[in-house]
């Protein structure tokens, strides 16, 4: 750490714990002022190091979880908390600055063996974002996750209903309310959280669209609003249910008291009917959204159109459905030819 005059101003040069060199202006033209800046800088840096070296992972976890409540969805909050709990369990409650490449790679290796590569990848994303916030909060000078490669995720083709299986599934559902919920999920591609938060004011029967939007009680996964056109069959179904709005229910799907439905309850009911129909146990409520996208892809709908309908922020996420369009690939490769005669 030293002072050097550049032009008329003194600058402070120093190297951080990661070996990165920094240059900071003292804004002083005279040496005495620059020396005072240097002494203050050393003192503040010493106090900061003492403070951050004492900060345990458990303490940072509490801070980040509290911060997460104001910016993330409930599902993301739960995933963040689980990631931290697993990191603490495996690596221990060390001071935050002690975590490096070795600890992170050890953690990811354990999670790959205990769970799956996908789980390791998910936890990596949560913890990397959290440690990036630790850098912004001046708890650490560098995010150690930046120096560790994110686990590669294998491409998994999502399970979806065939039209015959879906008809069979509907036939075993004895509650019209739940049947309507499942049909709406498949014909709109909405996520479960979006469905149970859907309000009557979000449906425009004149222009035949559903507006998936943020509200005081709900935040979309992408934090952006999107418009989903109403399928004709879904339009009729929702029109028939519109009488519920006259009863004072603000949301399209709710219990008999007008209260919001619980995601875990719906998932449990879904599995019950799935087993009753004798269908693939790998199917779950989110498979209705996959079915919406898969059926569109099979009918030749552009991946980019499906991306917008699903509300994906990156088309890479939607590419998992491209394998359902082999005929499109044949059309494309047949655009080139050579005369073999």
C-alpha positions as a Markdown table, in Angstrom:
| # | Residue | x | y | z |
|---|---|---|---|---|
| 1 | Unk | 0.0 | 0.0 | 0.0 |
| 2 | Unk | 1.6 | 3.3 | -1.1 |
| 3 | Unk | 0.8 | 6.8 | -2.2 |
| 4 | Unk | 1.8 | 8.2 | -5.6 |
| 5 | Unk | 1.2 | 11.6 | -7.2 |
| 6 | Unk | -0.4 | 11.4 | -10.6 |
| 7 | Unk | -0.6 | 14.9 | -12.1 |
| 8 | Unk | -1.6 | 17.2 | -9.2 |
| 9 | Unk | -3.5 | 14.5 | -7.2 |
| 10 | Unk | -2.2 | 11.9 | -4.8 |
| 11 | Unk | -3.5 | 8.3 | -5.4 |
| 12 | Unk | -3.5 | 5.4 | -3.1 |
| 13 | Unk | -2.4 | 2.0 | -4.6 |
| 14 | Unk | -3.0 | -1.2 | -2.8 |
| 15 | Unk | -3.5 | -5.0 | -3.5 |
| 16 | Unk | -6.4 | -6.8 | -2.0 |
| 17 | Unk | -6.4 | -10.3 | -0.5 |
| 18 | Unk | -7.1 | -11.8 | -3.9 |
| 19 | Unk | -4.0 | -10.2 | -5.4 |
| 20 | Unk | -6.0 | -7.7 | -7.4 |
| 21 | Unk | -4.4 | -4.2 | -7.5 |
| 22 | Unk | -6.6 | -1.1 | -6.9 |
| 23 | Unk | -6.1 | 2.6 | -7.4 |
| 24 | Unk | -8.1 | 5.1 | -5.3 |
| 25 | Unk | -7.9 | 8.8 | -5.5 |
| 26 | Unk | -7.3 | 10.7 | -2.2 |
| 27 | Unk | -8.6 | 13.9 | -3.9 |
| 28 | Unk | -5.7 | 15.7 | -2.1 |
| 29 | Unk | -3.1 | 17.9 | -3.8 |
| 30 | Unk | -0.8 | 18.1 | -0.7 |
| 31 | Unk | 1.1 | 15.2 | 0.9 |
| 32 | Unk | -0.2 | 15.8 | 4.5 |
| 33 | Unk | -3.8 | 15.5 | 3.3 |
| 34 | Unk | -2.9 | 12.3 | 1.4 |
| 35 | Unk | -1.2 | 10.8 | 4.4 |
| 36 | Unk | -4.3 | 11.5 | 6.5 |
| 37 | Unk | -6.4 | 9.8 | 3.9 |
| 38 | Unk | -4.0 | 6.8 | 4.0 |
| 39 | Unk | -4.2 | 6.5 | 7.8 |
| 40 | Unk | -8.0 | 6.7 | 7.7 |
| 41 | Unk | -8.1 | 4.1 | 4.9 |
| 42 | Unk | -5.9 | 1.7 | 6.8 |
| 43 | Unk | -7.9 | 2.1 | 10.0 |
| 44 | Unk | -11.3 | 1.5 | 8.2 |
| 45 | Unk | -9.8 | -1.4 | 6.3 |
| 46 | Unk | -8.6 | -3.0 | 9.5 |
| 47 | Unk | -12.0 | -2.6 | 11.2 |
| 48 | Unk | -13.7 | -4.0 | 8.1 |
| 49 | Unk | -11.4 | -7.0 | 8.0 |
| 50 | Unk | -11.9 | -7.6 | 11.7 |
| 51 | Unk | -15.7 | -7.4 | 11.3 |
| 52 | Unk | -16.0 | -9.5 | 8.2 |
| 53 | Unk | -13.5 | -12.2 | 9.4 |
| 54 | Unk | -15.8 | -12.6 | 12.4 |
| 55 | Unk | -19.0 | -12.9 | 10.3 |
| 56 | Unk | -20.1 | -16.6 | 10.3 |
| 57 | Unk | -22.0 | -18.3 | 7.5 |
| 58 | Unk | -25.0 | -18.7 | 9.9 |
| 59 | Unk | -25.1 | -15.0 | 10.6 |
| 60 | Unk | -24.9 | -14.1 | 6.9 |
| 61 | Unk | -27.6 | -16.7 | 6.2 |
| 62 | Unk | -30.0 | -14.9 | 8.5 |
| 63 | Unk | -29.2 | -11.6 | 6.8 |
| 64 | Unk | -29.6 | -12.9 | 3.3 |
| 65 | Unk | -32.8 | -14.8 | 4.1 |
| 66 | Unk | -34.3 | -11.6 | 5.5 |
| 67 | Unk | -33.2 | -9.7 | 2.4 |
| 68 | Unk | -34.7 | -12.5 | 0.2 |
| 69 | Unk | -38.1 | -12.0 | 1.7 |
| 70 | Unk | -38.4 | -8.6 | 0.1 |
| 71 | Unk | -37.2 | -9.4 | -3.4 |
| 72 | Unk | -37.8 | -13.1 | -4.2 |
| 73 | Unk | -40.8 | -15.3 | -4.6 |
| 74 | Unk | -41.8 | -17.7 | -1.8 |
| 75 | Unk | -40.5 | -20.7 | -3.8 |
| 76 | Unk | -37.1 | -19.0 | -4.3 |
| 77 | Unk | -36.9 | -18.0 | -0.7 |
| 78 | Unk | -37.4 | -21.7 | 0.3 |
| 79 | Unk | -34.8 | -22.8 | -2.2 |
| 80 | Unk | -32.3 | -20.3 | -0.9 |
| 81 | Unk | -32.9 | -21.3 | 2.7 |
| 82 | Unk | -32.4 | -25.0 | 1.8 |
| 83 | Unk | -29.2 | -24.3 | -0.1 |
| 84 | Unk | -27.8 | -22.4 | 2.9 |
| 85 | Unk | -28.8 | -25.2 | 5.3 |
| 86 | Unk | -27.1 | -27.8 | 3.1 |
| 87 | Unk | -24.0 | -25.7 | 2.8 |
| 88 | Unk | -23.8 | -25.2 | 6.5 |
| 89 | Unk | -24.4 | -29.0 | 7.2 |
| 90 | Unk | -21.7 | -30.1 | 4.8 |
| 91 | Unk | -19.0 | -27.3 | 5.2 |
| 92 | Unk | -19.7 | -26.1 | 8.7 |
| 93 | Unk | -20.2 | -22.7 | 10.2 |
| 94 | Unk | -17.0 | -21.1 | 9.1 |
| 95 | Unk | -16.3 | -17.3 | 8.8 |
| 96 | Unk | -17.6 | -16.1 | 5.4 |
| 97 | Unk | -14.2 | -15.1 | 4.1 |
| 98 | Unk | -12.8 | -18.7 | 4.7 |
| 99 | Unk | -14.8 | -20.3 | 1.9 |
| 100 | Unk | -12.8 | -20.9 | -1.2 |
| 101 | Unk | -12.7 | -23.2 | -4.3 |
| 102 | Unk | -11.9 | -26.3 | -2.2 |
| 103 | Unk | -14.9 | -25.9 | 0.0 |
| 104 | Unk | -17.3 | -25.1 | -2.8 |
| 105 | Unk | -16.1 | -28.0 | -5.0 |
| 106 | Unk | -16.4 | -30.4 | -2.0 |
| 107 | Unk | -19.9 | -29.2 | -1.4 |
| 108 | Unk | -21.0 | -29.6 | -5.0 |
| 109 | Unk | -19.4 | -33.1 | -5.1 |
| 110 | Unk | -21.3 | -34.2 | -2.0 |
| 111 | Unk | -24.6 | -32.9 | -3.4 |
| 112 | Unk | -24.1 | -34.7 | -6.7 |
| 113 | Unk | -23.6 | -38.0 | -4.9 |
| 114 | Unk | -26.4 | -37.4 | -2.3 |
| 115 | Unk | -29.0 | -36.0 | -4.7 |
| 116 | Unk | -28.2 | -35.2 | -8.4 |
| 117 | Unk | -26.2 | -33.0 | -10.7 |
| 118 | Unk | -29.4 | -30.9 | -11.1 |
| 119 | Unk | -29.6 | -30.3 | -7.4 |
| 120 | Unk | -25.9 | -29.3 | -7.2 |
| 121 | Unk | -26.5 | -26.9 | -10.1 |
| 122 | Unk | -29.6 | -25.4 | -8.4 |
| 123 | Unk | -27.8 | -24.8 | -5.1 |
| 124 | Unk | -24.8 | -23.4 | -6.9 |
| 125 | Unk | -27.0 | -20.8 | -8.4 |
| 126 | Unk | -28.6 | -19.8 | -5.1 |
| 127 | Unk | -25.3 | -19.6 | -3.2 |
| 128 | Unk | -23.4 | -17.8 | -6.0 |
| 129 | Unk | -26.1 | -15.1 | -6.0 |
| 130 | Unk | -26.0 | -14.8 | -2.2 |
| 131 | Unk | -22.2 | -14.5 | -2.1 |
| 132 | Unk | -22.4 | -11.9 | -4.9 |
| 133 | Unk | -24.6 | -9.9 | -2.5 |
| 134 | Unk | -22.0 | -10.4 | 0.2 |
| 135 | Unk | -19.5 | -8.7 | -2.1 |
| 136 | Unk | -21.9 | -5.8 | -2.6 |
| 137 | Unk | -22.3 | -5.5 | 1.2 |
| 138 | Unk | -18.5 | -5.4 | 1.6 |
| 139 | Unk | -18.4 | -8.6 | 3.7 |
| 140 | Unk | -16.0 | -10.2 | 1.2 |
| 141 | Unk | -13.8 | -8.8 | -1.5 |
| 142 | Unk | -14.4 | -11.5 | -4.1 |
| 143 | Unk | -17.1 | -14.0 | -4.8 |
| 144 | Unk | -15.4 | -17.5 | -4.6 |
| 145 | Unk | -18.2 | -19.1 | -6.7 |
| 146 | Unk | -16.9 | -17.1 | -9.7 |
| 147 | Unk | -13.8 | -19.3 | -9.7 |
| 148 | Unk | -15.8 | -22.5 | -9.7 |
| 149 | Unk | -17.5 | -23.8 | -12.8 |
| 150 | Unk | -21.3 | -24.2 | -12.5 |
| 151 | Unk | -22.3 | -27.9 | -12.7 |
| 152 | Unk | -23.5 | -28.8 | -16.1 |
| 153 | Unk | -27.2 | -29.8 | -16.2 |
| 154 | Unk | -28.2 | -32.8 | -18.4 |
| 155 | Unk | -31.0 | -32.1 | -20.8 |
| 156 | Unk | -34.1 | -33.8 | -19.5 |
| 157 | Unk | -37.2 | -34.2 | -21.6 |
| 158 | Unk | -40.1 | -33.1 | -19.4 |
| 159 | Unk | -43.0 | -35.6 | -18.9 |
| 160 | Unk | -46.2 | -34.5 | -20.5 |
| 161 | Unk | -49.7 | -35.9 | -21.1 |
| 162 | Unk | -50.8 | -37.4 | -24.3 |
| 163 | Unk | -54.3 | -36.3 | -25.3 |
| 164 | Unk | -55.6 | -39.8 | -24.5 |
| 165 | Unk | -54.0 | -39.8 | -21.1 |
| 166 | Unk | -55.3 | -36.4 | -20.2 |
| 167 | Unk | -58.9 | -37.5 | -21.1 |
| 168 | Unk | -58.4 | -40.5 | -18.9 |
| 169 | Unk | -57.1 | -38.3 | -16.1 |
| 170 | Unk | -60.1 | -36.0 | -16.3 |
| 171 | Unk | -62.5 | -38.9 | -16.2 |
| 172 | Unk | -61.4 | -39.9 | -12.7 |
| 173 | Unk | -61.7 | -36.4 | -11.2 |
| 174 | Unk | -64.9 | -36.2 | -9.2 |
| 175 | Unk | -64.6 | -32.6 | -8.3 |
| 176 | Unk | -65.6 | -30.1 | -11.0 |
| 177 | Unk | -63.6 | -27.3 | -9.4 |
| 178 | Unk | -60.3 | -29.3 | -9.6 |
| 179 | Unk | -61.2 | -30.5 | -13.1 |
| 180 | Unk | -61.6 | -26.9 | -14.3 |
| 181 | Unk | -58.3 | -26.0 | -12.6 |
| 182 | Unk | -56.4 | -28.7 | -14.5 |
| 183 | Unk | -58.1 | -27.9 | -17.8 |
| 184 | Unk | -57.2 | -24.2 | -17.4 |
| 185 | Unk | -53.6 | -25.1 | -16.6 |
| 186 | Unk | -53.3 | -27.2 | -19.8 |
| 187 | Unk | -55.0 | -24.8 | -22.1 |
| 188 | Unk | -53.2 | -21.7 | -20.8 |
| 189 | Unk | -49.8 | -22.9 | -19.8 |
| 190 | Unk | -50.0 | -20.9 | -16.6 |
| 191 | Unk | -47.8 | -22.0 | -13.6 |
| 192 | Unk | -49.7 | -23.2 | -10.5 |
| 193 | Unk | -48.8 | -20.1 | -8.6 |
| 194 | Unk | -50.1 | -17.9 | -11.4 |
| 195 | Unk | -53.4 | -19.9 | -11.5 |
| 196 | Unk | -54.2 | -19.7 | -7.9 |
| 197 | Unk | -53.5 | -15.9 | -8.0 |
| 198 | Unk | -55.5 | -15.3 | -11.1 |
| 199 | Unk | -58.2 | -12.7 | -10.5 |
| 200 | Unk | -61.3 | -12.0 | -12.6 |
| 201 | Unk | -60.0 | -8.5 | -13.3 |
| 202 | Unk | -57.0 | -10.2 | -15.0 |
| 203 | Unk | -59.3 | -11.7 | -17.7 |
| 204 | Unk | -60.5 | -9.6 | -20.6 |
| 205 | Unk | -63.4 | -11.5 | -22.2 |
| 206 | Unk | -63.7 | -8.8 | -24.9 |
| 207 | Unk | -60.2 | -9.2 | -26.3 |
| 208 | Unk | -60.0 | -12.8 | -25.1 |
| 209 | Unk | -56.8 | -12.6 | -23.1 |
| 210 | Unk | -55.4 | -13.3 | -19.7 |
| 211 | Unk | -53.0 | -10.8 | -18.2 |
| 212 | Unk | -50.5 | -12.5 | -15.9 |
| 213 | Unk | -49.4 | -9.6 | -13.8 |
| 214 | Unk | -47.8 | -8.6 | -10.6 |
| 215 | Unk | -50.0 | -7.4 | -7.7 |
| 216 | Unk | -49.7 | -6.6 | -4.1 |
| 217 | Unk | -50.1 | -10.3 | -3.1 |
| 218 | Unk | -48.3 | -11.9 | -6.1 |
| 219 | Unk | -45.1 | -11.5 | -8.1 |
| 220 | Unk | -44.5 | -13.4 | -11.4 |
| 221 | Unk | -41.5 | -15.6 | -11.6 |
| 222 | Unk | -39.8 | -13.2 | -14.2 |
| 223 | Unk | -41.1 | -10.2 | -12.3 |
| 224 | Unk | -42.6 | -9.1 | -15.7 |
| 225 | Unk | -46.2 | -9.1 | -16.9 |
| 226 | Unk | -47.3 | -11.0 | -19.9 |
| 227 | Unk | -50.5 | -11.6 | -22.0 |
| 228 | Unk | -51.8 | -15.0 | -22.8 |
| 229 | Unk | -54.5 | -15.3 | -25.4 |
| 230 | Unk | -57.6 | -17.3 | -24.4 |
| 231 | Unk | -58.1 | -20.6 | -26.2 |
| 232 | Unk | -61.7 | -20.9 | -27.4 |
| 233 | Unk | -62.4 | -23.9 | -25.2 |
| 234 | Unk | -60.9 | -22.1 | -22.2 |
| 235 | Unk | -62.9 | -19.0 | -23.0 |
| 236 | Unk | -66.1 | -21.0 | -22.8 |
| 237 | Unk | -65.0 | -22.7 | -19.5 |
| 238 | Unk | -64.2 | -19.4 | -17.8 |
| 239 | Unk | -67.4 | -17.8 | -19.1 |
| 240 | Unk | -69.4 | -20.5 | -17.4 |
| 241 | Unk | -67.4 | -20.0 | -14.2 |
| 242 | Unk | -67.9 | -16.2 | -14.3 |
| 243 | Unk | -71.1 | -16.6 | -12.1 |
| 244 | Unk | -68.7 | -17.1 | -9.2 |
| 245 | Unk | -67.6 | -13.5 | -9.6 |
| 246 | Unk | -71.1 | -12.5 | -8.8 |
| 247 | Unk | -70.8 | -14.3 | -5.4 |
| 248 | Unk | -68.0 | -12.0 | -4.4 |
| 249 | Unk | -65.0 | -14.2 | -5.2 |
| 250 | Unk | -62.2 | -12.0 | -6.6 |
| 251 | Unk | -60.0 | -14.9 | -7.7 |
| 252 | Unk | -60.9 | -17.4 | -10.4 |
| 253 | Unk | -59.9 | -20.4 | -8.4 |
| 254 | Unk | -60.4 | -20.5 | -4.6 |
| 255 | Unk | -62.0 | -22.6 | -1.9 |
| 256 | Unk | -65.7 | -22.4 | -0.9 |
| 257 | Unk | -64.9 | -19.5 | 1.4 |
| 258 | Unk | -63.1 | -17.5 | -1.2 |
| 259 | Unk | -59.7 | -18.2 | 0.3 |
| 260 | Unk | -56.6 | -18.8 | -1.7 |
| 261 | Unk | -55.8 | -22.4 | -2.6 |
| 262 | Unk | -52.6 | -24.0 | -1.2 |
| 263 | Unk | -50.1 | -25.3 | -3.7 |
| 264 | Unk | -49.1 | -28.4 | -1.7 |
| 265 | Unk | -52.8 | -29.3 | -1.3 |
| 266 | Unk | -53.3 | -29.1 | -5.1 |
| 267 | Unk | -50.2 | -31.2 | -5.7 |
| 268 | Unk | -51.4 | -33.9 | -3.3 |
| 269 | Unk | -54.8 | -34.0 | -5.0 |
| 270 | Unk | -53.2 | -34.2 | -8.4 |
| 271 | Unk | -51.1 | -37.2 | -7.4 |
| 272 | Unk | -54.2 | -38.9 | -5.9 |
| 273 | Unk | -56.1 | -38.7 | -9.2 |
| 274 | Unk | -53.0 | -39.6 | -11.2 |
| 275 | Unk | -52.7 | -42.9 | -9.3 |
| 276 | Unk | -56.4 | -43.5 | -9.6 |
| 277 | Unk | -56.1 | -43.2 | -13.4 |
| 278 | Unk | -53.0 | -45.5 | -13.3 |
| 279 | Unk | -50.9 | -43.0 | -15.2 |
| 280 | Unk | -47.1 | -42.3 | -15.1 |
| 281 | Unk | -46.0 | -41.3 | -11.6 |
| 282 | Unk | -43.5 | -38.9 | -13.1 |
| 283 | Unk | -46.3 | -36.6 | -14.1 |
| 284 | Unk | -47.1 | -33.8 | -11.7 |
| 285 | Unk | -49.2 | -30.6 | -11.8 |
| 286 | Unk | -46.4 | -28.7 | -13.6 |
| 287 | Unk | -46.7 | -31.4 | -16.4 |
| 288 | Unk | -49.9 | -29.6 | -17.5 |
| 289 | Unk | -47.8 | -26.6 | -18.4 |
| 290 | Unk | -45.3 | -28.9 | -20.2 |
| 291 | Unk | -48.2 | -30.5 | -22.0 |
| 292 | Unk | -49.4 | -27.1 | -23.2 |
| 293 | Unk | -46.0 | -26.3 | -24.7 |
| 294 | Unk | -45.5 | -29.8 | -26.0 |
| 295 | Unk | -48.8 | -30.0 | -27.8 |
| 296 | Unk | -48.1 | -26.6 | -29.4 |
| 297 | Unk | -44.6 | -27.8 | -30.5 |
| 298 | Unk | -46.1 | -30.9 | -32.0 |
| 299 | Unk | -48.4 | -28.8 | -34.0 |
| 300 | Unk | -45.6 | -26.8 | -35.5 |
| 301 | Unk | -45.8 | -23.6 | -33.3 |
| 302 | Unk | -42.5 | -21.7 | -33.3 |
| 303 | Unk | -40.3 | -22.1 | -30.3 |
| 304 | Unk | -40.2 | -18.3 | -30.0 |
| 305 | Unk | -44.0 | -18.1 | -29.8 |
| 306 | Unk | -44.0 | -20.8 | -27.1 |
| 307 | Unk | -41.3 | -18.9 | -25.2 |
| 308 | Unk | -43.5 | -15.8 | -25.1 |
| 309 | Unk | -46.6 | -17.7 | -24.1 |
| 310 | Unk | -44.8 | -19.5 | -21.3 |
| 311 | Unk | -43.1 | -16.3 | -20.1 |
| 312 | Unk | -39.6 | -17.6 | -20.4 |
| 313 | Unk | -36.9 | -14.9 | -20.3 |
| 314 | Unk | -34.5 | -16.9 | -22.4 |
| 315 | Unk | -35.3 | -19.1 | -25.4 |
| 316 | Unk | -32.8 | -21.6 | -24.2 |
| 317 | Unk | -35.3 | -22.7 | -21.5 |
| 318 | Unk | -37.9 | -23.3 | -24.2 |
| 319 | Unk | -35.5 | -25.3 | -26.4 |
| 320 | Unk | -36.4 | -28.5 | -24.4 |
| 321 | Unk | -39.6 | -28.7 | -26.6 |
| 322 | Unk | -37.7 | -28.5 | -29.9 |
| 323 | Unk | -37.2 | -32.3 | -30.1 |
| 324 | Unk | -41.0 | -32.5 | -30.7 |
| 325 | Unk | -40.7 | -30.8 | -34.0 |
| 326 | Unk | -38.6 | -33.2 | -36.1 |
| 327 | Unk | -40.7 | -32.6 | -39.2 |
| 328 | Unk | -39.6 | -28.9 | -39.1 |
| 329 | Unk | -36.0 | -30.1 | -39.2 |
| 330 | Unk | -36.7 | -32.2 | -42.3 |
| 331 | Unk | -38.3 | -29.2 | -44.0 |
| 332 | Unk | -35.1 | -27.2 | -43.3 |
| 333 | Unk | -32.5 | -29.8 | -44.4 |
| 334 | Unk | -34.5 | -30.4 | -47.6 |
| 335 | Unk | -33.9 | -26.8 | -48.5 |
| 336 | Unk | -30.4 | -27.8 | -49.8 |
| 337 | Unk | -29.9 | -30.3 | -52.5 |
| 338 | Unk | -27.4 | -31.4 | -55.1 |
| 339 | Unk | -28.1 | -32.9 | -58.5 |
| 340 | Unk | -26.9 | -36.5 | -58.4 |
| 341 | Unk | -28.1 | -37.4 | -61.9 |
